[in-house]
Amino acid sequence: MKQFIRNSLVRILVILLGVSVQVMVQIFIMTWLKDQIVWIDTLIHFLGILITLYIIKNSRHLSSDMLWILLINFFPIPGTIIYLFLGADMLISRTFRSIRESTEDSQRYYIQDERVMEAIREKSVKYGGQVEYISRHVGYPVYKNTGFDYYPLGEDGFPVMLEELKKAEKFIFLEYFIIERGYMWNSILEILEEKAREGVEVRVMYDD
């Protein structure tokens, strides 16, 4: 709750600052540059559109960047200045650049087998359109001979998961949002430790 209030106050202050700067700049423009105000206003809004497109193209979480988009388009002058000083730094940071480079480098592994696409189209026009969207526009190739088992509850799939982990011979890769000590994780950890001793490659990734 404290974090929510803090974030809300920061956003309110940013908006108030943007409004204040916008008013002052507008007064200055109308007073000293009234003959060129149409061209200046057009140029500023065009710049705001370019920055907005840049944010959308490079955003990893568009919902969190929506404040910048609204700020820049409603208050082009202060919004652009504030963004260049605060928001743009995140896009040019070393971490963001590393993520972008890794993502671009991984594209060479995403090769779509056209035979798979053709087989899906022949089987179903409906599903063919869906998988083509995933492959062409989202950027992830579709494979054949893959499958999954669905369990409506985690408790239903947990015993099966333990058995499958015991069968691993080469590697075990796990990814979780939350890991907490208890019956479920301790049961998994016991198997992972045993597999690691057998020489199986074990990797676990989770949110810190």
MDAnalysis code that builds the backbone (N, CA, C; Angstrom):
import MDAnalysis as mda
import numpy as np

u = mda.Universe.empty(624, n_residues=208, atom_resindex=np.repeat(np.arange(208), 3), trajectory=True)
u.add_TopologyAttr("name", ["N", "CA", "C"] * 208)
u.add_TopologyAttr("resid", np.arange(1, 209))
u.add_TopologyAttr("resname", ["MET", "LYS", "GLN", "PHE", "ILE", "ARG", "ASN", "SER", "LEU", "VAL", "ARG", "ILE", "LEU", "VAL", "ILE", "LEU", "LEU", "GLY", "VAL", "SER", "VAL", "GLN", "VAL", "MET", "VAL", "GLN", "ILE", "PHE", "ILE", "MET", "THR", "TRP", "LEU", "LYS", "ASP", "GLN", "ILE", "VAL", "TRP", "ILE", "ASP", "THR", "LEU", "ILE", "HIS", "PHE", "LEU", "GLY", "ILE", "LEU", "ILE", "THR", "LEU", "TYR", "ILE", "ILE", "LYS", "ASN", "SER", "ARG", "HIS", "LEU", "SER", "SER", "ASP", "MET", "LEU", "TRP", "ILE", "LEU", "LEU", "ILE", "ASN", "PHE", "PHE", "PRO", "ILE", "PRO", "GLY", "THR", "ILE", "ILE", "TYR", "LEU", "PHE", "LEU", "GLY", "ALA", "ASP", "MET", "LEU", "ILE", "SER", "ARG", "THR", "PHE", "ARG", "SER", "ILE", "ARG", "GLU", "SER", "THR", "GLU", "ASP", "SER", "GLN", "ARG", "TYR", "TYR", "ILE", "GLN", "ASP", "GLU", "ARG", "VAL", "MET", "GLU", "ALA", "ILE", "ARG", "GLU", "LYS", "SER", "VAL", "LYS", "TYR", "GLY", "GLY", "GLN", "VAL", "GLU", "TYR", "ILE", "SER", "ARG", "HIS", "VAL", "GLY", "TYR", "PRO", "VAL", "TYR", "LYS", "ASN", "THR", "GLY", "PHE", "ASP", "TYR", "TYR", "PRO", "LEU", "GLY", "GLU", "ASP", "GLY", "PHE", "PRO", "VAL", "MET", "LEU", "GLU", "GLU", "LEU", "LYS", "LYS", "ALA", "GLU", "LYS", "PHE", "ILE", "PHE", "LEU", "GLU", "TYR", "PHE", "ILE", "ILE", "GLU", "ARG", "GLY", "TYR", "MET", "TRP", "ASN", "SER", "ILE", "LEU", "GLU", "ILE", "LEU", "GLU", "GLU", "LYS", "ALA", "ARG", "GLU", "GLY", "VAL", "GLU", "VAL", "ARG", "VAL", "MET", "TYR", "ASP", "ASP"])
u.atoms.positions = np.array([
    [0.823, -1.197, 0.000],
    [0.000, 0.000, 0.000],
    [0.863, 1.255, 0.000],
    [1.952, 1.226, 0.801],
    [2.862, 2.370, 0.861],
    [3.508, 2.622, -0.499],
    [3.898, 1.526, -1.171],
    [4.519, 1.658, -2.486],
    [3.535, 2.235, -3.491],
    [2.267, 1.812, -3.401],
    [1.236, 2.322, -4.298],
    [1.034, 3.819, -4.091],
    [0.957, 4.241, -2.821],
    [0.772, 5.662, -2.519],
    [1.971, 6.467, -3.007],
    [3.179, 5.922, -2.794],
    [4.388, 6.623, -3.229],
    [4.411, 6.785, -4.747],
    [4.082, 5.713, -5.455],
    [4.054, 5.788, -6.921],
    [2.998, 6.773, -7.407],
    [1.841, 6.775, -6.744],
    [0.772, 7.690, -7.138],
    [1.178, 9.135, -6.935],
    [1.835, 9.422, -5.812],
    [2.283, 10.793, -5.544],
    [3.317, 11.248, -6.555],
    [4.222, 10.338, -6.911],
    [5.243, 10.683, -7.904],
    [4.591, 11.023, -9.240],
    [3.608, 10.225, -9.640],
    [2.923, 10.470, -10.907],
    [2.161, 11.791, -10.875],
    [1.523, 12.083, -9.738],
    [0.794, 13.338, -9.618],
    [1.743, 14.525, -9.704],
    [2.897, 14.418, -9.035],
    [3.883, 15.505, -9.075],
    [4.426, 15.715, -10.482],
    [4.656, 14.605, -11.186],
    [5.151, 14.715, -12.560],
    [4.126, 15.417, -13.443],
    [2.862, 15.055, -13.281],
    [1.803, 15.676, -14.086],
    [1.665, 17.155, -13.750],
    [1.707, 17.498, -12.449],
    [1.612, 18.899, -12.051],
    [2.782, 19.704, -12.588],
    [3.971, 19.106, -12.530],
    [5.141, 19.787, -13.075],
    [4.985, 19.996, -14.577],
    [4.480, 18.974, -15.256],
    [4.268, 19.093, -16.692],
    [3.269, 20.180, -17.037],
    [2.180, 20.251, -16.270],
    [1.177, 21.285, -16.515],
    [1.755, 22.679, -16.297],
    [2.534, 22.830, -15.233],
    [3.121, 24.139, -14.930],
    [4.072, 24.593, -16.025],
    [4.957, 23.704, -16.442],
    [5.907, 24.064, -17.499],
    [5.177, 24.353, -18.794],
    [4.144, 23.546, -19.080],
    [3.367, 23.751, -20.302],
    [2.735, 25.141, -20.328],
    [2.157, 25.548, -19.220],
    [1.516, 26.864, -19.153],
    [2.537, 27.973, -19.363],
    [3.691, 27.862, -18.705],
    [4.714, 28.902, -18.839],
    [5.253, 28.977, -20.260],
    [5.478, 27.826, -20.854],
    [6.000, 27.812, -22.217],
    [4.963, 28.372, -23.186],
    [3.707, 28.020, -22.984],
    [2.655, 28.529, -23.860],
    [2.552, 30.051, -23.771],
    [2.674, 30.568, -22.559],
    [2.627, 32.029, -22.385],
    [3.798, 32.686, -23.110],
    [4.980, 32.067, -22.983],
    [6.161, 32.615, -23.646],
    [6.003, 32.593, -25.160],
    [5.499, 31.481, -25.672],
    [5.335, 31.357, -27.119],
    [4.318, 32.365, -27.639],
    [3.205, 32.483, -26.933],
    [2.165, 33.400, -27.382],
    [2.613, 34.858, -27.300],
    [3.514, 35.145, -26.382],
    [3.967, 36.531, -26.201],
    [5.055, 36.916, -27.192],
    [6.073, 36.060, -27.329],
    [7.250, 36.419, -28.115],
    [7.280, 35.808, -29.509],
    [6.574, 34.722, -29.696],
    [6.657, 34.032, -30.989],
    [5.261, 33.840, -31.591],
    [4.394, 34.823, -31.405],
    [3.018, 34.662, -31.840],
    [2.881, 34.513, -33.348],
    [3.820, 35.054, -34.125],
    [3.729, 34.947, -35.582],
    [4.071, 33.543, -36.076],
    [4.886, 32.824, -35.320],
    [5.302, 31.474, -35.724],
    [4.657, 30.383, -34.870],
    [3.648, 30.730, -34.096],
    [3.110, 29.778, -33.123],
    [2.526, 28.531, -33.789],
    [1.912, 28.696, -34.965],
    [1.318, 27.540, -35.645],
    [2.387, 26.536, -36.037],
    [3.490, 27.023, -36.609],
    [4.566, 26.135, -37.046],
    [5.246, 25.481, -35.845],
    [5.460, 26.250, -34.797],
    [6.111, 25.698, -33.606],
    [5.238, 24.631, -32.957],
    [3.955, 24.907, -32.844],
    [3.029, 23.944, -32.241],
    [2.976, 22.661, -33.061],
    [2.965, 22.805, -34.383],
    [2.958, 21.627, -35.260],
    [4.231, 20.809, -35.092],
    [5.368, 21.504, -35.026],
    [6.650, 20.820, -34.874],
    [6.717, 20.062, -33.546],
    [6.236, 20.682, -32.473],
    [6.284, 20.057, -31.159],
    [5.403, 18.806, -31.117],
    [4.213, 18.906, -31.688],
    [3.331, 17.746, -31.698],
    [3.883, 16.623, -32.573],
    [4.540, 16.980, -33.669],
    [5.161, 15.973, -34.526],
    [6.282, 15.264, -33.773],
    [7.063, 16.038, -33.019],
    [8.126, 15.446, -32.214],
    [7.534, 14.520, -31.158],
    [6.396, 14.923, -30.562],
    [5.741, 14.075, -29.579],
    [5.291, 12.754, -30.168],
    [4.809, 12.794, -31.404],
    [4.388, 11.561, -32.083],
    [5.578, 10.636, -32.313],
    [6.704, 11.203, -32.741],
    [7.899, 10.389, -32.971],
    [8.388, 9.730, -31.685],
    [8.387, 10.496, -30.598],
    [8.826, 9.938, -29.319],
    [7.856, 8.861, -28.844],
    [6.562, 9.089, -29.062],
    [5.561, 8.091, -28.682],
    [5.786, 6.780, -29.432],
    [6.019, 6.877, -30.730],
    [6.286, 5.676, -31.526],
    [7.561, 4.988, -31.058],
    [8.553, 5.766, -30.673],
    [9.808, 5.208, -30.167],
    [9.565, 4.436, -28.864],
    [8.750, 5.024, -27.977],
    [8.440, 4.351, -26.715],
    [7.710, 3.050, -26.965],
    [6.705, 3.071, -27.853],
    [5.937, 1.863, -28.148],
    [6.831, 0.781, -28.739],
    [7.735, 1.165, -29.620],
    [8.611, 0.196, -30.281],
    [9.576, -0.461, -29.292],
    [10.070, 0.303, -28.322],
    [11.094, -0.217, -27.419],
    [10.573, -0.603, -26.046],
    [9.271, -0.423, -25.822],
    [8.720, -0.703, -24.499],
    [8.641, -2.195, -24.237],
    [9.044, -2.594, -23.038],
    [8.891, -3.974, -22.606],
    [7.611, -4.160, -21.804],
    [7.125, -3.075, -21.231],
    [5.868, -3.106, -20.487],
    [5.086, -1.851, -20.852],
    [4.284, -1.968, -21.902],
    [3.602, -0.793, -22.441],
    [2.655, -0.171, -21.422],
    [2.048, -0.979, -20.567],
    [1.113, -0.436, -19.583],
    [1.805, 0.531, -18.637],
    [3.045, 0.236, -18.248],
    [3.774, 1.124, -17.350],
    [4.317, 2.352, -18.071],
    [4.460, 2.272, -19.391],
    [4.949, 3.415, -20.168],
    [3.815, 4.295, -20.678],
    [2.582, 3.900, -20.407],
    [1.447, 4.668, -20.889],
    [1.422, 6.079, -20.308],
    [1.931, 6.244, -19.083],
    [1.979, 7.580, -18.475],
    [2.836, 8.520, -19.308],
    [3.973, 8.001, -19.808],
    [4.841, 8.834, -20.648],
    [4.129, 9.228, -21.936],
    [3.444, 8.281, -22.529],
    [2.745, 8.552, -23.786],
    [1.680, 9.633, -23.594],
    [0.906, 9.510, -22.527],
    [-0.133, 10.516, -22.249],
    [0.489, 11.868, -21.940],
    [1.550, 11.858, -21.136],
    [2.197, 13.111, -20.749],
    [2.765, 13.840, -21.954],
    [3.424, 13.109, -22.848],
    [4.039, 13.720, -24.023],
    [2.999, 14.254, -24.990],
    [1.893, 13.552, -25.148],
    [0.892, 13.978, -26.114],
    [-0.020, 15.081, -25.587],
    [-0.302, 15.100, -24.295],
    [-1.136, 16.158, -23.739],
    [-0.313, 17.418, -23.429],
    [0.947, 17.209, -23.040],
    [1.832, 18.331, -22.722],
    [3.159, 18.129, -23.458],
    [3.178, 18.374, -24.765],
    [4.340, 18.029, -25.598],
    [5.664, 18.614, -25.113],
    [5.689, 19.876, -24.761],
    [6.960, 20.520, -24.404],
    [7.508, 19.990, -23.080],
    [6.799, 20.160, -21.951],
    [7.353, 19.643, -20.690],
    [7.422, 18.122, -20.668],
    [6.434, 17.471, -21.320],
    [6.450, 16.014, -21.336],
    [7.684, 15.465, -22.018],
    [8.046, 16.071, -23.135],
    [9.241, 15.635, -23.863],
    [10.501, 15.884, -23.046],
    [10.578, 17.056, -22.416],
    [11.764, 17.398, -21.615],
    [11.916, 16.441, -20.433],
    [10.802, 16.213, -19.718],
    [10.843, 15.314, -18.560],
    [11.213, 13.898, -18.992],
    [10.657, 13.472, -20.131],
    [10.962, 12.120, -20.613],
    [12.439, 11.974, -20.953],
    [13.005, 12.979, -21.624],
    [14.402, 12.906, -22.015],
    [15.336, 12.859, -20.804],
    [14.915, 13.489, -19.704],
    [15.743, 13.499, -18.505],
    [15.529, 12.268, -17.627],
    [14.319, 11.711, -17.648],
    [14.000, 10.608, -16.750],
    [13.740, 9.293, -17.480],
    [12.759, 9.285, -18.368],
    [12.348, 8.036, -19.004],
    [13.331, 7.498, -20.014],
    [13.926, 8.376, -20.822],
    [14.812, 7.913, -21.884],
    [16.045, 7.225, -21.337],
    [16.430, 7.580, -20.116],
    [17.617, 6.967, -19.532],
    [17.461, 5.460, -19.379],
    [16.222, 5.010, -19.122],
    [15.984, 3.573, -18.980],
    [16.154, 2.846, -20.305],
    [15.794, 3.504, -21.418],
    [15.869, 2.862, -22.725],
    [17.306, 2.761, -23.236],
    [18.176, 3.677, -22.773],
    [19.566, 3.653, -23.234],
    [20.492, 3.065, -22.178],
    [19.929, 2.534, -21.096],
    [20.749, 1.973, -20.031],
    [21.458, 0.712, -20.512],
    [22.522, 0.363, -19.823],
    [23.308, -0.811, -20.195],
    [22.475, -2.084, -20.064],
    [21.662, -2.156, -19.010],
    [20.826, -3.347, -18.806],
    [19.818, -3.518, -19.942],
    [19.120, -2.425, -20.280],
    [18.131, -2.498, -21.347],
    [18.802, -2.826, -22.674],
    [19.971, -2.236, -22.922],
    [20.682, -2.512, -24.168],
    [21.108, -3.975, -24.237],
    [21.525, -4.536, -23.108],
    [21.927, -5.936, -23.068],
    [20.742, -6.848, -23.354],
    [19.575, -6.519, -22.782],
    [18.370, -7.316, -23.027],
    [17.977, -7.248, -24.495],
    [18.038, -6.040, -25.074],
    [17.662, -5.867, -26.475],
    [18.616, -6.629, -27.394],
    [19.911, -6.576, -27.110],
    [20.885, -7.279, -27.933],
    [20.713, -8.799, -27.829],
    [20.433, -9.285, -26.631],
    [20.219, -10.727, -26.449],
    [18.970, -11.192, -27.181],
    [17.916, -10.348, -27.128],
    [16.680, -10.689, -27.824],
    [16.898, -10.738, -29.329],
    [17.611, -9.754, -29.854],
    [17.882, -9.730, -31.288],
    [18.768, -10.899, -31.696],
    [19.745, -11.251, -30.860],
    [20.645, -12.358, -31.189],
    [19.902, -13.694, -31.194],
    [18.906, -13.828, -30.317],
    [18.172, -15.090, -30.226],
    [17.289, -15.340, -31.439],
    [17.002, -14.290, -32.234],
    [16.125, -14.451, -33.391],
    [16.679, -15.441, -34.407],
    [17.985, -15.611, -34.446],
    [18.564, -16.530, -35.428],
    [18.234, -17.989, -35.123],
    [17.761, -18.249, -33.910],
    [17.381, -19.616, -33.563],
    [15.910, -19.885, -33.857],
    [15.131, -18.830, -34.084],
    [13.695, -18.985, -34.306],
    [13.415, -19.177, -35.793],
    [13.684, -20.372, -36.271],
    [13.521, -20.689, -37.689],
    [12.264, -21.534, -37.874],
    [11.350, -21.033, -38.676],
    [10.094, -21.744, -38.906],
    [10.235, -22.782, -40.006],
    [9.833, -24.005, -39.698],
    [9.804, -25.075, -40.689],
    [8.514, -24.923, -41.497],
    [8.639, -24.575, -42.776],
    [7.468, -24.322, -43.610],
    [6.622, -25.582, -43.813],
    [7.242, -26.737, -43.711],
    [6.484, -27.976, -43.850],
    [5.473, -28.126, -42.713],
    [5.857, -27.673, -41.531],
    [4.948, -27.719, -40.383],
    [3.768, -26.781, -40.615],
    [4.045, -25.580, -41.117],
    [2.985, -24.616, -41.391],
    [2.016, -25.147, -42.437],
    [2.545, -25.748, -43.459],
    [1.713, -26.272, -44.533],
    [0.828, -27.410, -44.022],
    [1.375, -28.266, -43.175],
    [0.605, -29.378, -42.627],
    [-0.534, -28.872, -41.750],
    [-0.293, -27.795, -41.012],
    [-1.342, -27.228, -40.154],
    [-2.441, -26.608, -41.000],
    [-2.065, -25.905, -42.066],
    [-3.066, -25.279, -42.947],
    [-3.962, -26.343, -43.585],
    [-3.359, -27.451, -43.993],
    [-4.138, -28.519, -44.612],
    [-5.096, -29.168, -43.618],
    [-4.701, -29.208, -42.375],
    [-5.517, -29.851, -41.351],
    [-6.658, -28.954, -40.905],
    [-6.391, -27.643, -40.751],
    [-7.414, -26.737, -40.259],
    [-7.101, -25.309, -40.683],
    [-8.024, -24.691, -41.390],
    [-7.840, -23.298, -41.802],
    [-7.857, -22.386, -40.577],
    [-8.728, -22.694, -39.630],
    [-8.861, -21.886, -38.422],
    [-7.558, -21.871, -37.630],
    [-7.037, -23.052, -37.314],
    [-5.810, -23.122, -36.531],
    [-4.606, -22.670, -37.342],
    [-4.698, -22.840, -38.663],
    [-3.605, -22.381, -39.516],
    [-3.394, -20.887, -39.389],
    [-4.491, -20.122, -39.326],
    [-4.380, -18.677, -39.152],
    [-3.791, -18.301, -37.813],
    [-4.144, -19.033, -36.771],
    [-3.635, -18.739, -35.440],
    [-2.132, -18.985, -35.336],
    [-1.705, -20.154, -35.813],
    [-0.284, -20.476, -35.703],
    [0.555, -19.611, -36.644],
    [-0.026, -19.185, -37.756],
    [0.707, -18.289, -38.654],
    [0.930, -16.933, -37.991],
    [-0.064, -16.489, -37.227],
    [0.097, -15.247, -36.482],
    [1.219, -15.386, -35.455],
    [1.230, -16.512, -34.743],
    [2.275, -16.750, -33.739],
    [3.651, -16.770, -34.386],
    [3.736, -17.400, -35.551],
    [5.026, -17.542, -36.226],
    [5.474, -16.250, -36.910],
    [4.593, -15.630, -37.689],
    [4.983, -14.479, -38.511],
    [5.064, -13.172, -37.712],
    [4.064, -12.945, -36.867],
    [3.963, -11.641, -36.233],
    [4.519, -11.610, -34.809],
    [4.320, -12.676, -34.064],
    [4.852, -12.721, -32.707],
    [6.326, -13.107, -32.722],
    [6.711, -13.897, -33.722],
    [8.131, -14.200, -33.877],
    [8.581, -15.525, -33.300],
    [7.638, -16.421, -32.981],
    [8.016, -17.715, -32.432],
    [7.583, -18.836, -33.371],
    [8.512, -19.673, -33.802],
    [8.169, -20.744, -34.737],
    [7.296, -21.808, -34.078],
    [6.506, -22.479, -34.903],
    [5.621, -23.548, -34.432],
    [6.253, -24.887, -34.798],
    [6.210, -25.830, -33.858],
    [6.846, -27.125, -34.075],
    [5.800, -28.241, -34.080],
    [6.195, -29.372, -34.608],
    [5.347, -30.554, -34.577],
    [5.884, -31.524, -33.526],
    [5.080, -32.541, -33.253],
    [5.461, -33.579, -32.287],
    [5.730, -33.009, -30.899],
    [4.975, -32.006, -30.522],
    [5.054, -31.474, -29.158],
    [3.684, -31.588, -28.524],
    [3.639, -31.547, -27.206],
    [2.353, -31.670, -26.537],
    [2.478, -31.326, -25.070],
    [1.360, -31.329, -24.385],
    [1.372, -31.029, -22.959],
    [0.173, -31.701, -22.313],
    [0.266, -31.853, -21.020],
    [-0.842, -32.385, -20.227],
    [-1.380, -31.263, -19.359],
    [-2.701, -31.106, -19.363],
    [-3.328, -30.036, -18.606],
    [-3.902, -30.576, -17.291],
    [-3.603, -29.874, -16.195],
    [-4.151, -30.216, -14.893],
    [-4.841, -28.974, -14.334],
    [-6.115, -29.069, -14.036],
    [-6.853, -27.891, -13.564],
    [-6.351, -27.342, -12.238],
    [-5.738, -28.199, -11.420],
    [-5.214, -27.781, -10.128],
    [-3.760, -28.211, -9.991],
    [-2.980, -27.374, -9.319],
    [-1.576, -27.712, -9.116],
    [-1.395, -29.005, -8.345],
    [-2.302, -29.274, -7.414],
    [-2.217, -30.510, -6.629],
    [-2.371, -31.751, -7.504],
    [-3.104, -31.617, -8.607],
    [-3.295, -32.757, -9.512],
    [-2.024, -33.050, -10.307],
    [-1.343, -31.994, -10.716],
    [-0.167, -32.188, -11.538],
    [1.110, -32.422, -10.748],
    [1.107, -32.106, -9.458],
    [2.324, -32.197, -8.655],
    [2.904, -33.609, -8.598],
    [2.120, -34.663, -8.311],
    [2.700, -36.018, -8.287],
    [3.311, -36.411, -9.634],
    [2.654, -36.022, -10.728],
    [3.176, -36.334, -12.061],
    [4.495, -35.604, -12.283],
    [4.560, -34.361, -11.831],
    [5.783, -33.574, -11.985],
    [6.957, -34.238, -11.270],
    [6.725, -34.743, -10.074],
    [7.791, -35.412, -9.333],
    [8.296, -36.641, -10.087],
    [7.379, -37.385, -10.647],
    [7.776, -38.578, -11.389],
    [8.567, -38.219, -12.647],
    [8.152, -37.157, -13.327],
    [8.859, -36.735, -14.532],
    [10.262, -36.223, -14.193],
    [10.400, -35.524, -13.073],
    [11.720, -35.039, -12.649],
    [12.661, -36.212, -12.368],
    [12.123, -37.262, -11.812],
    [12.948, -38.439, -11.516],
    [13.457, -39.117, -12.786],
    [12.741, -38.914, -13.917],
    [13.126, -39.548, -15.174],
    [14.206, -38.775, -15.929],
    [14.506, -37.551, -15.501],
    [15.443, -36.698, -16.240],
    [16.815, -37.352, -16.333],
    [17.411, -37.292, -17.528],
    [18.725, -37.895, -17.758],
    [19.782, -36.882, -18.162],
    [19.370, -35.759, -18.777],
    [20.348, -34.783, -19.273],
    [20.251, -33.439, -18.563],
    [19.051, -32.895, -18.470],
    [18.931, -31.572, -17.844],
    [17.545, -31.390, -17.236],
    [17.477, -30.467, -16.271],
    [16.219, -30.019, -15.676],
    [16.278, -28.502, -15.589],
    [15.383, -27.842, -16.289],
    [15.275, -26.381, -16.240],
    [13.917, -26.027, -15.643],
    [13.917, -25.261, -14.568],
    [12.678, -24.854, -13.902],
    [12.611, -23.332, -13.804],
    [11.427, -22.802, -13.974],
    [11.227, -21.358, -13.847],
    [9.967, -21.110, -13.027],
    [10.123, -20.304, -11.964],
    [8.991, -20.017, -11.090],
    [8.950, -18.530, -10.744],
    [7.744, -18.073, -10.450],
    [7.596, -16.697, -9.974],
    [7.927, -16.642, -8.486],
    [7.473, -17.619, -7.731],
    [7.701, -17.657, -6.288],
    [8.166, -19.058, -5.893],
    [9.184, -19.115, -5.041],
    [9.618, -20.371, -4.439],
    [9.595, -20.182, -2.927],
    [8.926, -21.086, -2.248],
    [8.811, -20.982, -0.790],
    [9.052, -22.354, -0.176],
    [9.784, -22.381, 0.916],
    [10.027, -23.641, 1.599],
    [8.711, -24.255, 2.071],
    [8.619, -25.547, 1.928],
    [7.401, -26.247, 2.317],
    [7.382, -27.626, 1.685],
    [6.282, -28.304, 1.808],
    [6.196, -29.685, 1.321],
    [6.481, -29.773, -0.182],
    [5.863, -28.901, -0.981],
    [6.001, -29.001, -2.434],
    [7.438, -28.721, -2.871],
    [7.990, -27.581, -2.452],
    [9.336, -27.238, -2.908],
    [10.379, -28.185, -2.324],
    [10.214, -28.562, -1.054],
    [11.184, -29.476, -0.450],
    [11.205, -30.819, -1.164],
    [10.031, -31.254, -1.620],
    [9.963, -32.519, -2.367],
    [10.694, -32.402, -3.697],
    [10.518, -31.254, -4.369],
    [11.205, -31.016, -5.646],
    [12.703, -30.890, -5.425],
    [13.080, -30.137, -4.386],
    [14.503, -29.896, -4.120],
    [15.243, -31.197, -3.836],
    [14.610, -32.098, -3.148],
    [15.234, -33.390, -2.850],
    [15.581, -34.131, -4.142],
    [14.677, -34.092, -5.108],
    [14.929, -34.755, -6.389],
    [16.012, -34.017, -7.172],
    [15.979, -32.691, -7.150],
    [16.983, -31.904, -7.876],
    [18.386, -32.177, -7.345],
    [18.503, -32.260, -6.040],
    [19.815, -32.540, -5.444],
    [20.321, -33.921, -5.860],
    [19.417, -34.877, -5.874],
    [19.794, -36.229, -6.280],
    [20.212, -36.267, -7.739],
    [19.469, -35.564, -8.592],
    [19.799, -35.529, -10.008],
    [21.120, -34.808, -10.267],
    [21.366, -33.765, -9.513],
    [22.634, -33.035, -9.670],
    [23.808, -33.943, -9.317],
    [23.649, -34.762, -8.289],
    [24.708, -35.705, -7.921],
    [24.922, -36.751, -9.008],
    [23.862, -37.043, -9.772],
    [23.984, -38.012, -10.870],
    [24.614, -37.404, -12.119],
    [24.831, -36.087, -12.111],
    [25.436, -35.440, -13.268],
    [24.448, -34.748, -14.189],
    [23.186, -34.747, -13.805],
    [22.171, -34.046, -14.606],
    [22.344, -32.534, -14.419],
    [22.269, -31.760, -15.494],
    [22.368, -30.307, -15.403],
    [21.064, -29.749, -14.840],
    [21.138, -29.083, -13.725],
    [19.951, -28.555, -13.052],
    [20.045, -27.030, -12.963],
    [19.047, -26.355, -13.461],
    [18.990, -24.895, -13.379],
    [17.602, -24.469, -12.934],
    [17.577, -23.533, -12.000],
    [16.313, -23.010, -11.484],
    [16.342, -21.490, -11.566],
    [15.327, -20.905, -12.164],
    [15.221, -19.449, -12.242],
    [13.924, -19.023, -11.569],
    [14.015, -17.999, -10.722],
    [12.811, -17.523, -10.031],
    [12.944, -16.031, -9.759],
    [11.830, -15.402, -9.519],
    [11.804, -13.983, -9.238],
    [12.339, -13.752, -7.830],
    [13.278, -12.801, -7.722],
    [13.890, -12.572, -6.409],
    [13.017, -11.708, -5.501],
])
